[in-house]
């Protein structure tokens, strides 16, 4: 059986925490930042956990992480 390949796009976007949860970055934080409030930009800057609905899909794309 051949080795499974890691989805390279997913590997660049998601990372696994020490407890096995998946972290992702927020969208809407790369440009057109002048109209966004400082509080909104601060909350978009951090990472958040991948939703339960998408966790299975992301784990399948990252078989060795």
C-alpha positions in Angstrom: 0.0 0.0 0.0 1.5 3.4 -0.9 2.0 6.1 1.6 -0.8 8.7 1.9 0.1 12.2 0.7 -0.4 15.3 2.9 -2.6 18.0 1.3 0.1 20.7 1.0 -2.5 23.6 0.9 -4.0 22.3 4.2 -0.6 21.8 5.7 0.2 25.5 5.3 -3.2 26.6 6.8 -3.7 24.4 9.8 -1.7 23.2 12.7 -2.3 20.7 15.5 -2.1 21.7 19.1 -0.5 19.5 21.8 -3.9 18.1 22.8 -4.7 17.2 19.2 -7.0 20.0 18.3 -6.7 21.8 15.0 -6.0 25.6 14.8 -6.7 27.9 11.9 -6.3 31.6 11.1 -9.2 34.0 10.7 -10.2 35.3 7.3 -10.6 39.0 6.5 -7.3 40.1 8.1 -5.0 40.6 5.1 -6.2 43.8 3.4 -8.8 46.7 3.5 -8.0 47.1 7.3 -8.7 50.8 7.5 -12.4 50.5 7.9 -12.2 47.7 10.5 -12.2 48.7 14.1 -9.1 48.0 16.3 -11.0 45.5 18.4 -12.2 43.6 15.3 -8.6 43.5 13.9 -7.3 42.2 17.2 -9.8 39.4 17.4 -9.0 38.4 13.8 -5.3 38.3 14.5 -5.4 35.3 16.8 -6.0 31.7 15.8 -9.2 29.7 16.6 -10.2 26.1 16.7 -11.5 24.4 13.5 -15.2 23.8 13.8 -16.5 20.3 14.6 -18.1 20.1 11.2 -14.8 20.6 9.4 -12.4 18.7 11.7 -12.9 15.3 10.1 -12.2 16.7 6.6 -9.0 18.6 7.8 -7.7 15.5 9.7 -8.1 13.4 6.5 -6.0 16.0 4.6 -3.3 15.9 7.2 -2.7 12.2 7.8 0.7 12.5 9.5 0.3 15.7 11.6 
